[in-house]
Structures are given as structure tokens and as C-alpha cells.
Amino acid sequence: MGTGSVGGFVGGSLQAVGVPVQFVARPRMALALREHGLVLTDLQGQRLTLPAAELQVLDRLPASGPPPELVLLAVKSGATAEAAAQLAAALAPGTPVLSLQNGIGNAALGAQLAPGLCWLPGMVPYNIAELGPGRLHRGTGGRLAAQDHPVLRRLQPACERAGLGLKLHADLAPVQWGKLLLNLNNPVNAMSGLPLRAELLDVGYRRLFAALQLEALKVLRAAGIQPAQVASLPPHRLARLMQLPNWIFTRLAGRMLNIDEKARSSMADDLALGRATEIDALCGEVCRLAARHQVAAPLNARMLALVEAWPQRRKPWPAAELQRAVAGRG
């Protein structure tokens, strides 16, 4: 449900190893899949081709037929309420819905709006870019994570065969916060106009990312939340690493820089296509947690405002200029 970059890659990878998948997509993606099929590539050089004739592409949830064993929800965070209403109207009570969305609260919102369904939080660690119609590329590594559930235990072997991985947790919240800390680079990458690896090799952009992370970590401490380590280093050490000069950073950040030249954030795609972004589910989530615990988060607040103001600018921000703007000095 919501076949974009994430939904197309995860769903296509599962179908390639024999899992029957229905792809519910908005018109632009539905047309691309019907005309071009799916071509899935990754940084290891693997390539999967699923011809259009082999894909079951739908414009809306099916009104009849066998019920799905599992729904993979991959709509943008801002579309969660709309999707929850459609799922509640179409699915049998108790159907598991796994949120593969950025942010923290999508599964909780779905459970509030469609309490008859079984909502499960999930986390997608890897970056997936849309390179062309039906062409999706995974530019980083990692394993899917989700809250434990019997249907996901049954799906684990297929996820392993598909190269997706799937680690199950009794409590996914620390993992979600750990991923959100990494996703604070999404707006930096999007505003830079650079591929992900090139942006991370620019010390100015990297230090801005670190500043957003350190502010968020201060908010999490005030809230009594311990984020999980979802990268090669614990969150505090990773933020400090990002602040180092390039000659040190490039020697210490080998795993972090294992990103191919095509990778970029999904937010960069959203800005390029004039779509709504998920900035409110990232920096906005930090700001809301800060307000609840009476802690200031001005850097995340200003980054949120800058992304929302992108339609008035529509050109990349040089690193120094973006640093000044987020710091409130320009």
C-alpha cells in the first residue's frame, strides 16, 4: 500500500523469491510499473527484473478476492490517516499492517484511526532511490526491523532469501528513534542537491547533520529515551565523528561511506518532484518531543521551516549558507 521507492523495492524483492504481492500505487507509479515493470539494483551490483506482465498493479485496495496475509504500508507519513481509513474499510478485522514509514508515530496513529486492524511498527534501514520509471536502486545496506508478530516470523525466511533481512523486536521504539537520528540527514541531503556520499564528504553539511543529531539526543535524554544503535557506531559517537575534519573522517568512517554514487535521500526526490516531504515526521517529531519536555530544539525547528519554504527557493543551499540559516544567522 503506497508503492513508491520503498514499497516497490521491498515488494518487488519479495515477489522475486515467490511471495505473491499486490502493488497498490498512485497514478504516476502505477503507470510506470504497468509500462516498464520493475528493475531493482543495489550497491553490490545485483539486478532483478520483474516484467510488467508479472506485476499485479492496483489503483486502489481490492474490493474482493482472498484477503491479504499482511499489508506493507509504505505511504508517506502525511498520508497515514487517509491510508488507515481505506484499510479499515477494505480489510478483515485483525489484519496485520506493517508500517515501513519514516518517523515514530505512524503505527500508533493507524491504531487510533483503524483500531480493528493489527498495526505493527517497522523500520527500513537502507536508502532506495528512483532512477527512472520502474527503476529502483538500493544504495546502502542494512536489515529490515519490525515489532515481533507471528506473521512476520513466517515471512522472515523469504526476507532473507530476498536479501532484505528482517530482525524482530519486542519493542521497536528505540530502533525507530535510532533510525530517526540518521534520517535527520535527509533534509541536509535534500537541500544540498548532492548525492548522499558526496554530501557526507563535505564537512560543512556533515557538521550541520551532527548538530541536528546532538540537539535531538539532548531532547531524547530529557524524555528518558535511549535510542538504539542502528549504524556502525552508537548515536553519540556517530555525531562526534561527523564533526571531524575530512582527513580524519574518511579514515574512520569506512562503513558509513559504503554508499554508491547513485544514493540520495527520498526527501531529495520529493523536493525535485514538488511533492510534500516527511520533514514533519523527522525534525517535527523532535520539536514535539522537545515541547512536551520543555526543552529547546531551535535547529530542528529552523530546518523544518527551511524545507517547508523550499517552493519559494527551489535551488540547492551551499553548506556555509545552510549552516548559517539553520543556526539563525542568515
Contacts in CASP RR format, 6 or more apart in sequence:
PFRMAT RR
TARGET T0000
AUTHOR 0000-0000-0000
METHOD contacts of the structure
MODEL  1
MGTGSVGGFVGGSLQAVGVPVQFVARPRMALALREHGLVLTDLQGQRLTL
PAAELQVLDRLPASGPPPELVLLAVKSGATAEAAAQLAAALAPGTPVLSL
QNGIGNAALGAQLAPGLCWLPGMVPYNIAELGPGRLHRGTGGRLAAQDHP
VLRRLQPACERAGLGLKLHADLAPVQWGKLLLNLNNPVNAMSGLPLRAEL
LDVGYRRLFAALQLEALKVLRAAGIQPAQVASLPPHRLARLMQLPNWIFT
RLAGRMLNIDEKARSSMADDLALGRATEIDALCGEVCRLAARHQVAAPLN
ARMLALVEAWPQRRKPWPAAELQRAVAGRG
1 24 0 8 1.000
1 61 0 8 1.000
1 71 0 8 1.000
1 72 0 8 1.000
1 73 0 8 1.000
1 74 0 8 1.000
1 75 0 8 1.000
1 83 0 8 1.000
1 86 0 8 1.000
1 87 0 8 1.000
2 24 0 8 1.000
2 25 0 8 1.000
2 26 0 8 1.000
2 29 0 8 1.000
2 73 0 8 1.000
2 74 0 8 1.000
2 75 0 8 1.000
2 79 0 8 1.000
2 83 0 8 1.000
3 11 0 8 1.000
3 23 0 8 1.000
3 24 0 8 1.000
3 25 0 8 1.000
3 29 0 8 1.000
3 30 0 8 1.000
3 33 0 8 1.000
3 57 0 8 1.000
3 74 0 8 1.000
4 25 0 8 1.000
4 29 0 8 1.000
4 74 0 8 1.000
4 130 0 8 1.000
5 128 0 8 1.000
5 129 0 8 1.000
5 130 0 8 1.000
5 136 0 8 1.000
5 266 0 8 1.000
5 269 0 8 1.000
6 74 0 8 1.000
6 100 0 8 1.000
6 124 0 8 1.000
6 128 0 8 1.000
6 266 0 8 1.000
7 23 0 8 1.000
7 72 0 8 1.000
7 74 0 8 1.000
7 100 0 8 1.000
8 23 0 8 1.000
8 38 0 8 1.000
8 74 0 8 1.000
8 136 0 8 1.000
9 40 0 8 1.000
9 128 0 8 1.000
9 136 0 8 1.000
9 138 0 8 1.000
10 72 0 8 1.000
10 74 0 8 1.000
10 100 0 8 1.000
10 124 0 8 1.000
10 144 0 8 1.000
10 164 0 8 1.000
11 19 0 8 1.000
11 21 0 8 1.000
11 23 0 8 1.000
11 72 0 8 1.000
12 21 0 8 1.000
12 23 0 8 1.000
12 38 0 8 1.000
12 40 0 8 1.000
12 48 0 8 1.000
12 50 0 8 1.000
13 40 0 8 1.000
13 48 0 8 1.000
13 162 0 8 1.000
13 163 0 8 1.000
13 164 0 8 1.000
14 21 0 8 1.000
14 158 0 8 1.000
14 159 0 8 1.000
14 162 0 8 1.000
14 164 0 8 1.000
15 21 0 8 1.000
15 50 0 8 1.000
15 54 0 8 1.000
15 55 0 8 1.000
16 40 0 8 1.000
16 48 0 8 1.000
16 50 0 8 1.000
16 162 0 8 1.000
17 158 0 8 1.000
17 161 0 8 1.000
17 162 0 8 1.000
18 158 0 8 1.000
19 155 0 8 1.000
19 158 0 8 1.000
19 162 0 8 1.000
20 56 0 8 1.000
21 56 0 8 1.000
22 56 0 8 1.000
22 58 0 8 1.000
22 62 0 8 1.000
22 68 0 8 1.000
23 30 0 8 1.000
23 33 0 8 1.000
23 55 0 8 1.000
23 56 0 8 1.000
23 57 0 8 1.000
23 58 0 8 1.000
24 58 0 8 1.000
24 59 0 8 1.000
24 60 0 8 1.000
24 61 0 8 1.000
25 33 0 8 1.000
25 57 0 8 1.000
25 58 0 8 1.000
25 59 0 8 1.000
27 59 0 8 1.000
29 134 0 8 1.000
30 57 0 8 1.000
30 58 0 8 1.000
30 59 0 8 1.000
31 133 0 8 1.000
32 132 0 8 1.000
32 133 0 8 1.000
32 134 0 8 1.000
33 52 0 8 1.000
33 55 0 8 1.000
33 57 0 8 1.000
33 134 0 8 1.000
34 52 0 8 1.000
34 55 0 8 1.000
34 57 0 8 1.000
35 52 0 8 1.000
35 133 0 8 1.000
36 52 0 8 1.000
36 133 0 8 1.000
36 134 0 8 1.000
36 135 0 8 1.000
37 49 0 8 1.000
37 50 0 8 1.000
37 51 0 8 1.000
37 52 0 8 1.000
37 54 0 8 1.000
37 55 0 8 1.000
37 134 0 8 1.000
38 48 0 8 1.000
38 49 0 8 1.000
38 50 0 8 1.000
38 55 0 8 1.000
38 134 0 8 1.000
38 136 0 8 1.000
39 47 0 8 1.000
39 48 0 8 1.000
39 49 0 8 1.000
39 50 0 8 1.000
39 134 0 8 1.000
39 135 0 8 1.000
39 136 0 8 1.000
40 46 0 8 1.000
40 47 0 8 1.000
40 48 0 8 1.000
40 49 0 8 1.000
40 50 0 8 1.000
40 136 0 8 1.000
40 137 0 8 1.000
40 138 0 8 1.000
41 47 0 8 1.000
41 48 0 8 1.000
41 131 0 8 1.000
41 135 0 8 1.000
41 136 0 8 1.000
41 137 0 8 1.000
41 138 0 8 1.000
42 137 0 8 1.000
42 138 0 8 1.000
42 139 0 8 1.000
42 141 0 8 1.000
43 138 0 8 1.000
43 139 0 8 1.000
43 140 0 8 1.000
43 141 0 8 1.000
43 258 0 8 1.000
43 259 0 8 1.000
43 260 0 8 1.000
43 263 0 8 1.000
60 86 0 8 1.000
61 86 0 8 1.000
61 87 0 8 1.000
61 90 0 8 1.000
61 91 0 8 1.000
62 90 0 8 1.000
63 90 0 8 1.000
67 91 0 8 1.000
67 92 0 8 1.000
67 95 0 8 1.000
68 91 0 8 1.000
68 95 0 8 1.000
69 96 0 8 1.000
69 151 0 8 1.000
70 95 0 8 1.000
70 96 0 8 1.000
70 97 0 8 1.000
70 98 0 8 1.000
70 151 0 8 1.000
70 152 0 8 1.000
70 155 0 8 1.000
71 87 0 8 1.000
71 91 0 8 1.000
71 95 0 8 1.000
71 96 0 8 1.000
71 97 0 8 1.000
71 98 0 8 1.000
72 98 0 8 1.000
72 100 0 8 1.000
73 80 0 8 1.000
73 83 0 8 1.000
73 87 0 8 1.000
73 97 0 8 1.000
73 98 0 8 1.000
73 99 0 8 1.000
73 100 0 8 1.000
73 101 0 8 1.000
73 106 0 8 1.000
74 100 0 8 1.000
74 101 0 8 1.000
75 82 0 8 1.000
75 83 0 8 1.000
75 101 0 8 1.000
76 101 0 8 1.000
76 270 0 8 1.000
76 275 0 8 1.000
76 276 0 8 1.000
76 278 0 8 1.000
77 101 0 8 1.000
77 102 0 8 1.000
77 103 0 8 1.000
77 106 0 8 1.000
77 278 0 8 1.000
77 280 0 8 1.000
77 281 0 8 1.000
78 276 0 8 1.000
78 278 0 8 1.000
78 280 0 8 1.000
78 281 0 8 1.000
80 99 0 8 1.000
80 101 0 8 1.000
80 106 0 8 1.000
80 109 0 8 1.000
80 110 0 8 1.000
81 109 0 8 1.000
81 110 0 8 1.000
81 113 0 8 1.000
84 109 0 8 1.000
84 110 0 8 1.000
84 113 0 8 1.000
84 114 0 8 1.000
84 117 0 8 1.000
85 113 0 8 1.000
85 114 0 8 1.000
87 95 0 8 1.000
87 97 0 8 1.000
87 114 0 8 1.000
87 117 0 8 1.000
88 113 0 8 1.000
88 114 0 8 1.000
88 116 0 8 1.000
88 117 0 8 1.000
91 97 0 8 1.000
91 117 0 8 1.000
93 116 0 8 1.000
93 117 0 8 1.000
94 116 0 8 1.000
94 117 0 8 1.000
94 118 0 8 1.000
95 117 0 8 1.000
95 118 0 8 1.000
96 117 0 8 1.000
96 118 0 8 1.000
96 120 0 8 1.000
96 149 0 8 1.000
96 151 0 8 1.000
96 152 0 8 1.000
97 107 0 8 1.000
97 110 0 8 1.000
97 114 0 8 1.000
97 117 0 8 1.000
97 118 0 8 1.000
97 119 0 8 1.000
97 120 0 8 1.000
98 120 0 8 1.000
98 122 0 8 1.000
98 146 0 8 1.000
98 152 0 8 1.000
99 106 0 8 1.000
99 107 0 8 1.000
99 119 0 8 1.000
99 120 0 8 1.000
99 121 0 8 1.000
99 122 0 8 1.000
100 122 0 8 1.000
100 123 0 8 1.000
100 124 0 8 1.000
100 144 0 8 1.000
101 122 0 8 1.000
101 278 0 8 1.000
101 281 0 8 1.000
102 179 0 8 1.000
102 180 0 8 1.000
102 183 0 8 1.000
102 186 0 8 1.000
102 266 0 8 1.000
102 278 0 8 1.000
102 281 0 8 1.000
102 282 0 8 1.000
103 176 0 8 1.000
103 179 0 8 1.000
103 180 0 8 1.000
103 183 0 8 1.000
103 278 0 8 1.000
103 281 0 8 1.000
103 282 0 8 1.000
103 285 0 8 1.000
104 173 0 8 1.000
104 176 0 8 1.000
104 177 0 8 1.000
104 180 0 8 1.000
104 281 0 8 1.000
104 285 0 8 1.000
105 121 0 8 1.000
105 281 0 8 1.000
105 285 0 8 1.000
106 121 0 8 1.000
106 281 0 8 1.000
107 119 0 8 1.000
107 120 0 8 1.000
107 121 0 8 1.000
107 122 0 8 1.000
107 147 0 8 1.000
108 119 0 8 1.000
108 121 0 8 1.000
110 117 0 8 1.000
110 119 0 8 1.000
111 117 0 8 1.000
111 119 0 8 1.000
118 149 0 8 1.000
120 146 0 8 1.000
120 147 0 8 1.000
120 149 0 8 1.000
120 152 0 8 1.000
121 146 0 8 1.000
121 147 0 8 1.000
121 172 0 8 1.000
121 173 0 8 1.000
121 176 0 8 1.000
122 144 0 8 1.000
122 145 0 8 1.000
122 146 0 8 1.000
122 147 0 8 1.000
122 172 0 8 1.000
122 176 0 8 1.000
123 144 0 8 1.000
123 145 0 8 1.000
123 146 0 8 1.000
123 172 0 8 1.000
123 175 0 8 1.000
123 176 0 8 1.000
123 179 0 8 1.000
123 230 0 8 1.000
124 144 0 8 1.000
125 140 0 8 1.000
125 141 0 8 1.000
125 142 0 8 1.000
125 143 0 8 1.000
125 144 0 8 1.000
125 145 0 8 1.000
125 179 0 8 1.000
125 230 0 8 1.000
126 138 0 8 1.000
126 139 0 8 1.000
126 140 0 8 1.000
126 141 0 8 1.000
126 142 0 8 1.000
127 138 0 8 1.000
127 139 0 8 1.000
127 140 0 8 1.000
127 196 0 8 1.000
127 259 0 8 1.000
127 263 0 8 1.000
127 264 0 8 1.000
127 265 0 8 1.000
127 266 0 8 1.000
128 136 0 8 1.000
128 137 0 8 1.000
128 138 0 8 1.000
128 139 0 8 1.000
128 266 0 8 1.000
129 136 0 8 1.000
129 137 0 8 1.000
129 139 0 8 1.000
129 262 0 8 1.000
129 263 0 8 1.000
129 264 0 8 1.000
129 266 0 8 1.000
129 269 0 8 1.000
130 136 0 8 1.000
130 137 0 8 1.000
130 269 0 8 1.000
131 137 0 8 1.000
131 262 0 8 1.000
137 260 0 8 1.000
137 262 0 8 1.000
137 263 0 8 1.000
139 196 0 8 1.000
139 259 0 8 1.000
139 260 0 8 1.000
139 262 0 8 1.000
139 263 0 8 1.000
140 196 0 8 1.000
140 258 0 8 1.000
140 259 0 8 1.000
140 263 0 8 1.000
141 258 0 8 1.000
142 165 0 8 1.000
143 164 0 8 1.000
143 165 0 8 1.000
143 166 0 8 1.000
143 167 0 8 1.000
144 159 0 8 1.000
144 164 0 8 1.000
144 165 0 8 1.000
144 166 0 8 1.000
144 167 0 8 1.000
145 166 0 8 1.000
145 167 0 8 1.000
145 168 0 8 1.000
145 169 0 8 1.000
145 172 0 8 1.000
145 175 0 8 1.000
145 230 0 8 1.000
146 152 0 8 1.000
146 166 0 8 1.000
146 167 0 8 1.000
146 168 0 8 1.000
146 169 0 8 1.000
146 172 0 8 1.000
147 168 0 8 1.000
147 169 0 8 1.000
147 170 0 8 1.000
147 171 0 8 1.000
147 172 0 8 1.000
148 168 0 8 1.000
148 169 0 8 1.000
148 170 0 8 1.000
149 168 0 8 1.000
152 166 0 8 1.000
152 168 0 8 1.000
153 168 0 8 1.000
155 166 0 8 1.000
156 165 0 8 1.000
156 166 0 8 1.000
156 168 0 8 1.000
159 165 0 8 1.000
159 166 0 8 1.000
160 166 0 8 1.000
169 175 0 8 1.000
173 225 0 8 1.000
174 225 0 8 1.000
174 226 0 8 1.000
174 227 0 8 1.000
174 228 0 8 1.000
175 228 0 8 1.000
175 230 0 8 1.000
177 220 0 8 1.000
177 225 0 8 1.000
177 227 0 8 1.000
177 228 0 8 1.000
178 227 0 8 1.000
178 228 0 8 1.000
178 229 0 8 1.000
178 230 0 8 1.000
178 235 0 8 1.000
179 230 0 8 1.000
180 216 0 8 1.000
180 227 0 8 1.000
180 282 0 8 1.000
180 285 0 8 1.000
180 286 0 8 1.000
181 213 0 8 1.000
181 216 0 8 1.000
181 217 0 8 1.000
181 227 0 8 1.000
181 235 0 8 1.000
181 238 0 8 1.000
182 230 0 8 1.000
182 231 0 8 1.000
183 282 0 8 1.000
184 209 0 8 1.000
184 212 0 8 1.000
184 213 0 8 1.000
184 216 0 8 1.000
184 282 0 8 1.000
184 283 0 8 1.000
184 286 0 8 1.000
184 300 0 8 1.000
185 196 0 8 1.000
185 199 0 8 1.000
185 200 0 8 1.000
185 209 0 8 1.000
185 212 0 8 1.000
185 265 0 8 1.000
186 265 0 8 1.000
186 266 0 8 1.000
186 267 0 8 1.000
186 268 0 8 1.000
186 278 0 8 1.000
186 279 0 8 1.000
186 282 0 8 1.000
187 265 0 8 1.000
187 267 0 8 1.000
187 277 0 8 1.000
187 279 0 8 1.000
187 282 0 8 1.000
187 283 0 8 1.000
187 303 0 8 1.000
187 304 0 8 1.000
187 306 0 8 1.000
187 307 0 8 1.000
188 199 0 8 1.000
188 205 0 8 1.000
188 208 0 8 1.000
188 209 0 8 1.000
188 212 0 8 1.000
188 303 0 8 1.000
188 322 0 8 1.000
189 196 0 8 1.000
189 199 0 8 1.000
189 205 0 8 1.000
189 264 0 8 1.000
189 265 0 8 1.000
189 267 0 8 1.000
189 268 0 8 1.000
190 265 0 8 1.000
190 267 0 8 1.000
190 268 0 8 1.000
190 270 0 8 1.000
190 271 0 8 1.000
190 277 0 8 1.000
190 307 0 8 1.000
191 271 0 8 1.000
191 306 0 8 1.000
191 307 0 8 1.000
191 310 0 8 1.000
191 316 0 8 1.000
191 317 0 8 1.000
191 322 0 8 1.000
192 199 0 8 1.000
192 202 0 8 1.000
192 205 0 8 1.000
192 316 0 8 1.000
192 317 0 8 1.000
192 319 0 8 1.000
192 322 0 8 1.000
193 199 0 8 1.000
193 268 0 8 1.000
193 316 0 8 1.000
194 202 0 8 1.000
194 205 0 8 1.000
194 264 0 8 1.000
194 316 0 8 1.000
195 261 0 8 1.000
195 262 0 8 1.000
195 263 0 8 1.000
195 264 0 8 1.000
196 259 0 8 1.000
196 263 0 8 1.000
196 264 0 8 1.000
196 265 0 8 1.000
197 257 0 8 1.000
197 259 0 8 1.000
197 260 0 8 1.000
197 261 0 8 1.000
197 263 0 8 1.000
198 261 0 8 1.000
199 205 0 8 1.000
199 206 0 8 1.000
200 206 0 8 1.000
200 209 0 8 1.000
200 253 0 8 1.000
200 256 0 8 1.000
200 257 0 8 1.000
200 259 0 8 1.000
201 246 0 8 1.000
201 250 0 8 1.000
201 257 0 8 1.000
202 319 0 8 1.000
203 245 0 8 1.000
203 246 0 8 1.000
203 249 0 8 1.000
203 319 0 8 1.000
204 319 0 8 1.000
204 320 0 8 1.000
204 323 0 8 1.000
205 319 0 8 1.000
205 322 0 8 1.000
206 242 0 8 1.000
206 243 0 8 1.000
206 249 0 8 1.000
207 242 0 8 1.000
207 243 0 8 1.000
207 323 0 8 1.000
208 319 0 8 1.000
208 322 0 8 1.000
208 323 0 8 1.000
208 326 0 8 1.000
209 242 0 8 1.000
210 239 0 8 1.000
210 240 0 8 1.000
210 242 0 8 1.000
210 243 0 8 1.000
211 299 0 8 1.000
211 326 0 8 1.000
211 327 0 8 1.000
212 283 0 8 1.000
212 299 0 8 1.000
212 300 0 8 1.000
212 303 0 8 1.000
212 326 0 8 1.000
213 235 0 8 1.000
213 238 0 8 1.000
213 239 0 8 1.000
213 242 0 8 1.000
214 239 0 8 1.000
215 286 0 8 1.000
215 297 0 8 1.000
215 298 0 8 1.000
215 299 0 8 1.000
215 300 0 8 1.000
216 286 0 8 1.000
216 297 0 8 1.000
216 300 0 8 1.000
217 227 0 8 1.000
217 235 0 8 1.000
217 236 0 8 1.000
217 239 0 8 1.000
218 295 0 8 1.000
219 286 0 8 1.000
219 289 0 8 1.000
219 290 0 8 1.000
219 293 0 8 1.000
219 295 0 8 1.000
219 297 0 8 1.000
220 226 0 8 1.000
220 227 0 8 1.000
220 289 0 8 1.000
222 290 0 8 1.000
222 293 0 8 1.000
222 294 0 8 1.000
222 295 0 8 1.000
223 289 0 8 1.000
223 292 0 8 1.000
223 293 0 8 1.000
225 289 0 8 1.000
227 235 0 8 1.000
229 235 0 8 1.000
231 238 0 8 1.000
231 256 0 8 1.000
232 238 0 8 1.000
232 254 0 8 1.000
232 255 0 8 1.000
232 256 0 8 1.000
233 241 0 8 1.000
238 256 0 8 1.000
241 249 0 8 1.000
241 252 0 8 1.000
241 253 0 8 1.000
241 256 0 8 1.000
242 249 0 8 1.000
244 252 0 8 1.000
250 257 0 8 1.000
266 278 0 8 1.000
267 277 0 8 1.000
267 278 0 8 1.000
267 279 0 8 1.000
267 307 0 8 1.000
269 275 0 8 1.000
270 276 0 8 1.000
270 277 0 8 1.000
270 278 0 8 1.000
271 277 0 8 1.000
271 307 0 8 1.000
271 310 0 8 1.000
274 311 0 8 1.000
277 307 0 8 1.000
277 310 0 8 1.000
279 303 0 8 1.000
279 304 0 8 1.000
279 307 0 8 1.000
279 308 0 8 1.000
280 304 0 8 1.000
283 300 0 8 1.000
283 301 0 8 1.000
283 303 0 8 1.000
283 304 0 8 1.000
283 307 0 8 1.000
284 300 0 8 1.000
284 301 0 8 1.000
284 304 0 8 1.000
286 297 0 8 1.000
286 300 0 8 1.000
287 297 0 8 1.000
287 300 0 8 1.000
287 301 0 8 1.000
287 304 0 8 1.000
290 296 0 8 1.000
290 297 0 8 1.000
290 300 0 8 1.000
298 328 0 8 1.000
299 326 0 8 1.000
299 327 0 8 1.000
302 325 0 8 1.000
302 326 0 8 1.000
302 327 0 8 1.000
302 328 0 8 1.000
303 326 0 8 1.000
306 317 0 8 1.000
306 322 0 8 1.000
306 325 0 8 1.000
306 326 0 8 1.000
317 325 0 8 1.000
324 330 0 8 1.000
END
